[in-house]
């Protein structure tokens, strides 16, 4: 039986940094308020002219280098983003052109902050069924382009970045299972209210009902993690690392408490890059792999929750 495994990870953050003290000059807020409610200390923002695919290419090349895979060997690209460079061609195809792996399936999908989880699940299936041998999975965003920097509720949260993994076939299980969900009943709690069909507003902006999102997110993320464990007949104690969506520290802590997972076993990077939506899980994963916390053989629980609502989890033997 063919399984897929993560052969390499990569990430990239733009050079420009906006600290909480910078935000104090832009909106009615303070460093203490932001840190106590979100855990965020700084966030990275793309430069003028720097796009989602620009960030993704750098993350992808780092993941390919880590996996020892040449770009021309990639035969499948799944790209999660809610901030594409163009209406079309899609970001996966734009990235494919830069990497030089012409003719292979390449697409992007939009499930907000759960974009990487959806892309990972799809790529895993293609590797398992033998239709892909070197799958590149991306989560990348330039959320600064749709952030209202005068809105304290959202300006302190969102930022830009990219993360990537390379999947390859394996005789031993790597990605044990993935679990995806969506519920449009909650669509008015977190959204960006413009688009091609409805028409673009003068200023695209993220709208969020923070307290309501928090309540639903903690419940759905907890149930998603339990679902992944139950599907594999494992207890929570078997998990070496929880790698959560880096939305804010309160959601991360509440999810960990609900699952009885100590914070010492949770990868937290939100303080350094804020909420990068589809990029946040692969970004956090890459940070922890490169600093040595996550090692080969560790059992990881990945999970993310985004507008829609959409959410997903994956149990992965790294």
NORTA-V658859 format. One line per field, one symbol per residue. ss: DSSP state (2 for helix, 1 for strand, 0 for the rest). burial: b if it has 16 or more other ideal C-beta (glycine too) atoms within 10 Angstrom, else e. A space follows every 50 residues. Layout:
# NORTA-V658859
ss = ???
burial = ???
This chain:
# NORTA-V658859
ss = 00111111111100001112222200000022222222000111000000 02222222222222222000222001111100000000002222222220 00001111100222222222222222220000011111111122220000 02222001011111111111000011111111022222211100100010 00000111022222222222222222222220000222001111000022 22222222000022211002222010222222222222220000000011 111111000111111110
burial = eebbbbbbbbbbbbeeebebeebeeebebeeeebeeebbbbbbbbbeeeb bbbbbbbbbbbbbbebbebebebbbbbbbbbbbbbeeeebbbbbbbeebe beebbbbbbbbbbbbbbbbbbbbbebbbeeebbbbbbbbbbbbbebbbbe ebebbbbbbbbbbbbbbbbbeeebbbbbbbbeeeebeebbbbeeeeeeee eeeebbebeeeebeebbbebbbebbeebbeeeeeeeeebbbbbbbbbbbe bbbbbbeebebeeeebbbbbebbbbbbbbbbbbbbbbbbeeeebeeeebb bbbbbbbbbbbbbbbbbb
